[in-house]
Amino acid sequence: MATCPPYPTNPPRPHWWQRGWVRYGALTTLLAISGLVILALVREQTGTQGFLVGLGLAVLPVPLLIAAFRWLDRVEPGPWRNLVFCFAWGACAAALIAIIANSFATRWIATATADPAGADTLGATVIAPVVEESAKAAAVLLVFLFRRRDFTGIVDGVVTAGVTATGFAFTENILYLGNAFGTDQLTGDSGFASVTAATFFVRVVMSPFAHPLFTVLTGIGFGIAALSTGRHHLRRALLPLAGLLLAMGMHALWNGSAAFGEYGFLAVYGAFMVPCFGLLTWLVIWTRQRELRTVREELPAYVMAGWLAPAEPHTLASMHARRLARQYARRHAGKQAARAVAQYEAYATSLAFLRQRGRKGRAGPDFAVRERELLDALWHRRDVARPALDHAARATAPPPVAPWPGYGTPGSHAGYGYGYGYGYGYGYAAAAYAGYGYAARPGGFAPVAPYGGYGHGHPAPAAPAFTPAWVPAPFPAHARSRPAYPSAHPAPHQPLPRRP
């Protein structure tokens, strides 16, 4: 059996530029300087009053968009620091790059061609999409390279790109709304007929998802690249580039819609933007369901090894059951216990994804080390999480099906019955001839009562009342001591060994 190599006794000390506090400090300083510069530039163009009006209106869609992307990431939520970095990069660094580069390129074209109107059109349809999408894609690339553990698939790419684009759109909306307010101050317009109201309706009401939709295409490219094996280097390089080119093309089409005639904007919006938004939304939700199915299919291996309770793969593969577990923990033990249950769910999901990558040959050389880290994190939270997950399993378990008349009557040997356990195998219930579910027979799992398999012809036993106080449920005998670690990489496809 392969084993994990021991840790080095004297690991080499990293250089000063490789230390975490140096990188965090440099990144924070860069974003802070960018934020101050972009604040000064926007305020110079809009004025103080226009800046405040634009800020108040531009902030309205931000919480809704962040909440939507966070909801998509609920299966395996990434750390908040990644989202904060992405939003800050989009609002500060990417916006600053876009303002400087777009202004410089537009002025250079106007000077070279002596056609300011044509330069503005060319800048909006060609230069702006290339510059802005490249600046936003830089944040996705940084997370992909330096937070690889948090970037494992399409959903992570969508969330990272979407939050970055949300920050960029926030700063851009401040600029556009502030300028519109300044125009209204000069013309004296107000109310629904004002330029500010029209700009707010187009940018905030009708198309708050425009910039996130463009950049999400880049994120999908990075997400598919994250799913590719290490042997496909060309594919891993071309997929993000293809997503970036698609994002630039969609952005150019959106910016150039005004040149398609009086109804060009509405035609592009209704025939292209809305269908693409619906298609990408379906893709992300479908991917999220696949992630839940991965949890349900991969975690039973750790049940067999004694690390997880038999009910947990089924419970962790249901968002409704997860929510019930967190609510139960919060109700009986407070916010800290609910946070521990949420962390347990996140670590278990990461463990399932890690095992899937290892089984498909996509795991890195740190597979065994990462697996041990996740298993230890689960083990340290088991006393708090397992009672809550057990309650959620009971609340979401399907009701037993009554036997058909004439089948499964006492004394019968040929009836068929169904037992509702947390089945990942079939076993025989006591005094039953063909019940399905967990069994007391060797080779099956004996879950906490009352979840055993129910044989045909026998009514389901009544569930005892769950202890209202927050007392960790006693573990089965096989789970009271820490199980042995699973087999190490490079053979993750083999069944995990049972506890010795």
C-alpha positions as CSV (number, residue, x, y, z in Angstrom):
1,M,0.0,0.0,0.0
2,A,1.3,3.4,-0.9
3,T,2.0,5.7,1.9
4,C,2.5,9.4,2.1
5,P,6.1,10.5,2.4
6,P,7.1,12.1,5.7
7,Y,7.3,15.8,6.1
8,P,10.8,17.3,5.7
9,T,12.4,18.0,9.1
10,N,14.0,21.2,8.0
11,P,11.9,22.7,5.1
12,P,13.7,25.5,3.2
13,R,12.8,29.0,4.2
14,P,11.1,31.0,1.5
15,H,12.6,34.2,0.1
16,W,11.3,37.4,1.5
17,W,9.1,38.1,-1.6
18,Q,7.5,34.7,-1.2
19,R,6.2,35.3,2.3
20,G,2.5,35.8,2.7
21,W,2.5,39.1,4.5
22,V,4.7,40.6,1.8
23,R,2.4,39.6,-1.0
24,Y,-0.7,40.6,0.9
25,G,0.9,44.0,1.8
26,A,1.9,44.7,-1.8
27,L,-1.5,43.7,-3.2
28,T,-3.3,45.8,-0.6
29,T,-1.1,48.8,-1.3
30,L,-1.6,48.5,-5.1
31,L,-5.4,48.3,-4.7
32,A,-5.5,51.2,-2.2
33,I,-3.5,53.4,-4.5
34,S,-5.6,52.5,-7.5
35,G,-8.7,53.2,-5.5
36,L,-7.5,56.7,-4.5
37,V,-6.5,57.5,-8.1
38,I,-9.8,56.3,-9.5
39,L,-11.7,58.2,-6.9
40,A,-9.9,61.4,-7.8
41,L,-10.4,60.9,-11.5
42,V,-14.1,60.2,-11.2
43,R,-14.7,63.1,-8.9
44,E,-12.8,65.4,-11.3
45,Q,-15.1,64.4,-14.2
46,T,-18.4,64.4,-12.3
47,G,-17.9,66.9,-9.5
48,T,-18.5,66.3,-5.9
49,Q,-22.3,66.4,-6.1
50,G,-22.4,64.3,-9.2
51,F,-20.1,61.8,-7.6
52,L,-22.3,61.4,-4.5
53,V,-25.4,61.0,-6.7
54,G,-23.7,58.5,-8.9
55,L,-22.4,56.6,-5.9
56,G,-25.8,56.4,-4.3
57,L,-27.5,55.1,-7.4
58,A,-24.6,52.8,-8.5
59,V,-24.5,50.9,-5.2
60,L,-28.1,49.7,-5.5
61,P,-27.6,46.6,-7.7
62,V,-24.3,45.5,-6.0
63,P,-25.8,43.6,-3.0
64,L,-28.2,41.8,-5.3
65,L,-25.5,40.7,-7.7
66,I,-23.1,39.7,-4.9
67,A,-25.9,37.7,-3.2
68,A,-26.7,35.9,-6.5
69,F,-23.1,34.9,-7.1
70,R,-22.7,33.8,-3.5
71,W,-25.9,31.7,-3.9
72,L,-24.3,29.9,-6.9
73,D,-21.3,29.2,-4.8
74,R,-23.2,27.6,-1.8
75,V,-22.2,24.0,-2.6
76,E,-18.5,24.7,-2.0
77,P,-18.3,28.3,-0.9
78,G,-15.0,30.0,-1.5
79,P,-13.4,32.2,1.1
80,W,-14.6,35.8,1.4
81,R,-11.1,37.2,0.9
82,N,-11.1,36.0,-2.7
83,L,-14.4,37.8,-3.4
84,V,-13.2,41.0,-1.7
85,F,-10.1,40.9,-3.8
86,C,-12.0,40.4,-7.0
87,F,-14.5,43.2,-6.3
88,A,-11.7,45.5,-5.3
89,W,-9.7,44.6,-8.4
90,G,-12.7,45.3,-10.6
91,A,-13.7,48.5,-8.9
92,C,-10.2,50.0,-8.5
93,A,-7.4,48.4,-10.6
94,A,-9.4,47.3,-13.7
95,A,-11.4,50.5,-13.8
96,L,-8.2,52.6,-13.5
97,I,-6.6,50.7,-16.4
98,A,-9.7,51.0,-18.5
99,I,-10.1,54.8,-18.0
100,I,-6.4,55.5,-18.7
101,A,-6.1,53.2,-21.7
102,N,-9.4,54.0,-23.3
103,S,-8.8,57.8,-23.0
104,F,-5.3,57.5,-24.4
105,A,-6.3,55.3,-27.3
106,T,-9.3,57.4,-28.3
107,R,-7.3,60.6,-28.2
108,W,-4.5,59.0,-30.3
109,I,-7.0,57.8,-32.9
110,A,-8.8,61.2,-33.0
111,T,-5.5,62.9,-33.6
112,A,-4.3,60.5,-36.2
113,T,-7.5,60.4,-38.2
114,A,-8.8,64.0,-37.5
115,D,-12.2,62.4,-36.9
116,P,-13.3,62.7,-33.2
117,A,-16.7,61.1,-33.8
118,G,-15.2,58.1,-35.6
119,A,-12.6,57.8,-32.9
120,D,-15.3,57.6,-30.2
121,T,-17.2,54.9,-32.1
122,L,-14.0,52.9,-32.7
123,G,-13.0,53.3,-29.1
124,A,-16.4,52.1,-27.8
125,T,-16.7,49.1,-30.1
126,V,-13.1,47.9,-30.4
127,I,-10.8,49.4,-27.9
128,A,-13.0,49.4,-24.8
129,P,-14.0,45.7,-25.0
130,V,-10.4,44.6,-25.5
131,V,-9.0,46.8,-22.7
132,E,-11.8,46.3,-20.1
133,E,-12.2,42.5,-20.6
134,S,-8.4,42.0,-20.4
135,A,-8.2,44.1,-17.2
136,K,-11.0,42.1,-15.6
137,A,-9.6,38.8,-16.7
138,A,-6.4,39.6,-14.8
139,A,-8.2,39.1,-11.5
140,V,-9.5,35.7,-12.6
141,L,-6.0,34.7,-13.8
142,L,-4.5,35.7,-10.4
143,V,-7.0,33.7,-8.4
144,F,-6.5,30.8,-10.8
145,L,-2.7,30.8,-10.3
146,F,-2.3,31.7,-6.7
147,R,-5.6,30.3,-5.1
148,R,-5.7,27.1,-7.0
149,R,-7.3,25.1,-4.2
150,D,-10.3,27.5,-4.3
151,F,-10.6,27.3,-8.1
152,T,-11.7,23.8,-9.0
153,G,-14.4,24.2,-11.7
154,I,-16.9,26.2,-13.7
155,V,-18.8,27.6,-10.8
156,D,-15.7,29.0,-9.2
157,G,-14.8,30.6,-12.5
158,V,-18.2,32.1,-12.9
159,V,-18.3,33.5,-9.3
160,T,-14.7,34.9,-9.6
161,A,-15.4,36.6,-12.9
162,G,-18.9,37.8,-12.0
163,V,-17.8,39.5,-8.7
164,T,-14.9,41.2,-10.5
165,A,-17.2,42.5,-13.2
166,T,-19.6,43.7,-10.6
167,G,-16.9,45.8,-9.0
168,F,-16.0,47.2,-12.4
169,A,-19.6,48.0,-13.3
170,F,-20.0,49.7,-9.9
171,T,-17.2,52.2,-10.7
172,E,-18.3,52.7,-14.3
173,N,-21.9,53.4,-13.2
174,I,-20.7,56.0,-10.8
175,L,-19.0,57.8,-13.7
176,Y,-21.9,57.5,-16.1
177,L,-24.6,58.5,-13.6
178,G,-22.5,61.3,-12.2
179,N,-22.0,62.8,-15.7
180,A,-25.7,62.4,-16.5
181,F,-26.5,64.3,-13.3
182,G,-24.1,67.0,-14.3
183,T,-25.8,67.3,-17.7
184,D,-29.2,67.6,-16.0
185,Q,-27.8,70.4,-13.8
186,L,-26.8,72.3,-16.9
187,T,-30.1,71.7,-18.8
188,G,-32.4,71.9,-15.9
189,D,-34.1,68.6,-16.6
190,S,-35.5,66.5,-13.7
191,G,-37.8,63.6,-13.1
192,F,-38.4,60.8,-15.5
193,A,-37.4,63.0,-18.5
194,S,-33.9,63.6,-17.2
195,V,-30.7,62.0,-18.5
196,T,-30.0,60.6,-15.0
197,A,-33.3,58.7,-15.0
198,A,-32.7,57.3,-18.5
199,T,-29.1,56.3,-17.6
200,F,-30.3,54.7,-14.4
201,F,-33.0,52.7,-16.2
202,V,-30.7,51.4,-18.9
203,R,-27.6,50.6,-16.8
204,V,-29.1,49.6,-13.4
205,V,-32.6,48.4,-14.2
206,M,-32.4,46.8,-17.6
207,S,-28.8,45.6,-17.8
208,P,-27.1,45.3,-14.4
209,F,-25.9,41.9,-15.5
210,A,-24.2,43.2,-18.7
211,H,-20.6,43.4,-17.5
212,P,-20.9,40.2,-15.3
213,L,-22.3,38.4,-18.4
214,F,-19.3,39.3,-20.5
215,T,-16.6,38.4,-18.0
216,V,-18.4,35.2,-17.0
217,L,-17.4,33.8,-20.4
218,T,-13.8,34.3,-19.4
219,G,-14.5,32.6,-16.1
220,I,-16.0,29.6,-17.8
221,G,-12.9,29.2,-19.9
222,F,-10.7,29.2,-16.8
223,G,-13.2,26.8,-15.1
224,I,-13.0,24.3,-17.9
225,A,-9.2,24.6,-17.9
226,A,-9.3,23.8,-14.1
227,L,-11.1,20.6,-14.9
228,S,-8.6,19.5,-17.6
229,T,-5.8,17.1,-16.7
230,G,-2.2,18.2,-16.4
231,R,-1.3,16.5,-19.6
232,H,-3.4,18.8,-21.7
233,H,-1.3,21.9,-21.5
234,L,-2.4,23.4,-24.8
235,R,-6.0,23.0,-23.9
236,R,-5.5,24.6,-20.5
237,A,-3.9,27.6,-22.2
238,L,-6.4,27.9,-25.1
239,L,-9.7,27.6,-23.2
240,P,-9.2,30.8,-21.1
241,L,-8.1,32.6,-24.2
242,A,-11.2,31.4,-26.1
243,G,-13.4,32.6,-23.2
244,L,-11.7,36.0,-23.2
245,L,-12.2,36.4,-27.0
246,L,-15.9,35.5,-26.6
247,A,-16.3,38.1,-23.8
248,M,-14.6,40.8,-26.0
249,G,-16.9,39.9,-28.9
250,M,-20.1,40.1,-26.8
251,H,-18.9,43.3,-25.2
252,A,-18.2,44.8,-28.6
253,L,-21.7,43.8,-29.9
254,W,-23.3,45.4,-26.9
255,N,-21.4,48.7,-27.2
256,G,-22.0,48.8,-30.9
257,S,-25.7,48.2,-30.7
258,A,-26.4,52.0,-30.8
259,A,-24.9,52.0,-34.4
260,F,-27.5,49.5,-35.6
261,G,-30.3,52.0,-36.0
262,E,-33.1,53.4,-33.8
263,Y,-34.0,50.0,-32.4
264,G,-30.6,48.4,-32.5
265,F,-30.2,48.5,-28.7
266,L,-33.6,46.8,-28.1
267,A,-32.8,44.2,-30.9
268,V,-29.5,43.2,-29.4
269,Y,-30.9,43.2,-25.9
270,G,-33.9,41.0,-26.7
271,A,-32.5,38.7,-29.3
272,F,-29.0,38.3,-27.9
273,M,-28.3,39.5,-24.4
274,V,-31.4,38.0,-22.6
275,P,-31.1,34.5,-24.3
276,C,-27.4,34.4,-23.5
277,F,-28.1,35.4,-19.9
278,G,-30.7,32.6,-19.6
279,L,-28.4,30.0,-21.2
280,L,-25.5,30.8,-18.9
281,T,-27.8,30.8,-15.9
282,W,-29.1,27.4,-16.8
283,L,-25.5,26.2,-17.3
284,V,-24.4,27.3,-13.9
285,I,-27.4,25.8,-12.1
286,W,-26.9,22.5,-14.0
287,T,-23.2,22.5,-13.0
288,R,-24.2,23.1,-9.4
289,Q,-26.5,20.1,-9.5
290,R,-23.6,18.0,-10.9
291,E,-21.5,19.1,-7.9
292,L,-24.2,17.9,-5.5
293,R,-24.3,14.6,-7.4
294,T,-20.5,14.4,-7.0
295,V,-20.8,14.8,-3.3
296,R,-23.4,12.0,-3.1
297,E,-21.3,9.6,-5.2
298,E,-17.8,10.2,-3.7
299,L,-18.4,10.5,0.0
300,P,-19.6,6.9,0.6
301,A,-16.0,5.8,0.3
302,Y,-15.2,7.7,3.5
303,V,-18.3,6.2,5.1
304,M,-16.8,2.8,4.5
305,A,-13.5,4.0,6.0
306,G,-15.2,5.2,9.2
307,W,-14.6,8.9,8.7
308,L,-18.3,9.9,8.0
309,A,-21.6,8.7,9.3
310,P,-23.7,6.6,6.9
311,A,-26.4,9.4,6.5
312,E,-24.0,12.2,5.7
313,P,-23.5,11.6,1.9
314,H,-27.2,11.9,1.4
315,T,-27.6,14.9,3.7
316,L,-24.6,16.8,2.3
317,A,-25.9,16.3,-1.3
318,S,-29.1,18.3,-0.5
319,M,-29.0,22.0,-0.1
320,H,-32.3,21.8,1.8
321,A,-30.8,19.4,4.3
322,R,-27.7,21.5,4.7
323,R,-29.8,24.5,5.5
324,L,-31.8,22.5,8.1
325,A,-28.6,21.4,9.8
326,R,-27.3,24.9,10.1
327,Q,-30.6,26.2,11.4
328,Y,-30.8,23.4,14.0
329,A,-27.3,24.2,15.2
330,R,-28.0,27.9,15.4
331,R,-31.3,27.2,17.3
332,H,-29.7,24.9,19.9
333,A,-26.1,26.1,20.2
334,G,-25.8,29.6,18.7
335,K,-24.0,31.1,15.8
336,Q,-20.7,29.5,16.5
337,A,-22.1,26.0,16.2
338,A,-23.9,27.0,13.0
339,R,-20.6,28.3,11.6
340,A,-18.9,25.0,12.5
341,V,-21.7,23.0,10.7
342,A,-21.2,25.3,7.6
343,Q,-17.5,24.6,7.7
344,Y,-18.1,20.9,8.1
345,E,-20.3,21.0,5.0
346,A,-17.7,23.0,3.0
347,Y,-14.8,20.7,4.0
348,A,-16.8,17.6,3.1
349,T,-17.7,19.0,-0.3
350,S,-14.0,19.8,-0.9
351,L,-13.1,16.3,0.0
352,A,-15.6,14.9,-2.5
353,F,-14.2,17.1,-5.3
354,L,-10.7,16.2,-4.3
355,R,-11.4,12.5,-4.5
356,Q,-13.2,12.9,-7.8
357,R,-10.1,14.6,-9.3
358,G,-7.9,11.9,-7.9
359,R,-10.0,9.2,-9.3
360,K,-9.9,10.8,-12.8
361,G,-6.2,11.4,-12.6
362,R,-6.4,15.2,-12.2
363,A,-5.1,15.4,-8.6
364,G,-1.8,17.1,-8.0
365,P,1.1,15.7,-6.0
366,D,-0.3,17.1,-2.8
367,F,-3.4,14.8,-3.0
368,A,-2.6,12.8,0.2
369,V,-1.6,15.9,2.2
370,R,-4.7,17.8,1.2
371,E,-6.9,14.8,1.9
372,R,-5.5,14.5,5.4
373,E,-6.0,18.2,6.0
374,L,-9.7,17.9,5.1
375,L,-10.3,14.7,7.1
376,D,-8.7,16.3,10.1
377,A,-10.9,19.4,9.7
378,L,-14.0,17.2,9.6
379,W,-12.9,15.2,12.6
380,H,-12.4,18.2,14.8
381,R,-15.9,19.4,14.0
382,R,-17.8,16.1,14.2
383,D,-19.1,16.6,17.7
384,V,-21.0,19.7,16.7
385,A,-21.9,18.8,13.1
386,R,-23.1,15.3,13.3
387,P,-26.1,15.8,15.6
388,A,-27.3,18.7,13.3
389,L,-26.7,16.6,10.2
390,D,-28.5,13.7,11.8
391,H,-31.5,15.9,12.5
392,A,-31.5,17.1,8.9
393,A,-31.4,13.6,7.7
394,R,-34.4,12.6,9.7
395,A,-36.3,15.7,8.6
396,T,-35.6,15.0,4.9
397,A,-35.8,11.2,4.8
398,P,-38.6,9.9,2.6
399,P,-41.6,8.3,4.3
400,P,-41.8,4.5,4.4
401,V,-44.1,2.9,1.8
402,A,-46.8,0.6,3.1
403,P,-46.7,-3.0,1.8
404,W,-49.2,-4.1,-0.8
405,P,-52.1,-6.2,0.4
406,G,-51.2,-9.8,0.3
407,Y,-47.5,-9.1,0.3
408,G,-45.3,-9.1,3.3
409,T,-47.9,-10.3,5.8
410,P,-46.6,-12.0,8.9
411,G,-45.5,-15.5,8.1
412,S,-45.0,-14.8,4.4
413,H,-41.7,-15.7,2.9
414,A,-42.1,-14.3,-0.6
415,G,-43.2,-10.6,-0.1
416,Y,-41.2,-7.6,-1.1
417,G,-40.7,-4.6,1.0
418,Y,-38.7,-1.5,1.1
419,G,-36.6,-0.1,4.0
420,Y,-35.7,3.5,4.0
421,G,-32.2,3.9,5.4
422,Y,-29.4,6.0,4.0
423,G,-28.7,3.4,1.4
424,Y,-25.6,3.0,-0.5
425,G,-25.8,-0.7,-0.4
426,Y,-28.4,-3.3,0.4
427,G,-28.7,-5.3,3.6
428,Y,-31.2,-7.4,5.5
429,A,-33.2,-6.0,8.4
430,A,-33.8,-8.2,11.4
431,A,-36.7,-10.7,10.9
432,A,-37.1,-9.5,7.3
433,Y,-36.6,-11.5,4.2
434,A,-36.1,-8.9,1.5
435,G,-35.9,-5.4,3.1
436,Y,-33.6,-2.9,1.6
437,G,-31.6,-0.5,3.7
438,Y,-28.8,-0.6,6.3
439,A,-28.6,-3.9,8.2
440,A,-27.2,-5.4,11.3
441,R,-25.6,-8.0,9.1
442,P,-21.9,-8.0,8.5
443,G,-21.1,-6.1,5.3
444,G,-23.7,-3.4,5.9
445,F,-23.7,-0.3,8.1
446,A,-25.7,-0.1,11.3
447,P,-26.9,3.6,11.5
448,V,-28.2,5.2,14.5
449,A,-31.7,4.1,15.3
450,P,-34.3,4.4,13.9
451,Y,-32.8,4.4,10.4
452,G,-32.4,0.7,9.9
453,G,-33.8,-1.1,6.9
454,Y,-37.5,-2.1,7.2
455,G,-38.4,-5.5,6.1
456,H,-41.6,-6.2,4.2
457,G,-44.5,-7.0,6.4
458,H,-43.1,-5.1,9.4
459,P,-44.2,-1.5,10.2
460,A,-41.5,1.1,10.6
461,P,-40.5,1.6,14.2
462,A,-41.5,4.9,15.7
463,A,-38.7,7.4,15.8
464,P,-37.7,8.4,19.4
465,A,-37.9,12.1,20.2
466,F,-34.6,13.8,19.4
467,T,-32.9,15.4,22.4
468,P,-33.8,19.0,22.5
469,A,-30.6,20.1,24.3
470,W,-27.4,20.4,22.3
471,V,-25.8,17.2,23.3
472,P,-23.6,15.5,20.7
473,A,-25.1,12.2,19.6
474,P,-23.0,9.1,20.7
475,F,-20.9,7.7,17.9
476,P,-21.0,4.1,16.8
477,A,-18.2,2.0,18.2
478,H,-16.3,2.1,15.0
479,A,-16.2,5.9,15.0
480,R,-15.1,6.7,18.6
481,S,-11.5,6.4,17.7
482,R,-9.9,8.2,14.7
483,P,-9.9,5.9,11.7
484,A,-6.8,5.2,9.8
485,Y,-5.9,7.5,7.0
486,P,-6.9,6.4,3.5
487,S,-4.5,5.1,0.9
488,A,-2.3,7.8,-0.4
489,H,-2.0,9.1,-3.9
490,P,-1.2,7.9,-6.7
491,A,-3.9,5.2,-6.2
492,P,-7.0,7.3,-5.1
493,H,-9.2,5.2,-7.4
494,Q,-8.9,2.2,-5.1
495,P,-11.5,1.7,-2.4
496,L,-10.6,3.2,0.9
497,P,-9.6,0.8,3.6
498,R,-11.8,0.2,6.6
499,R,-10.8,1.1,10.0
500,P,-8.4,-1.5,11.4
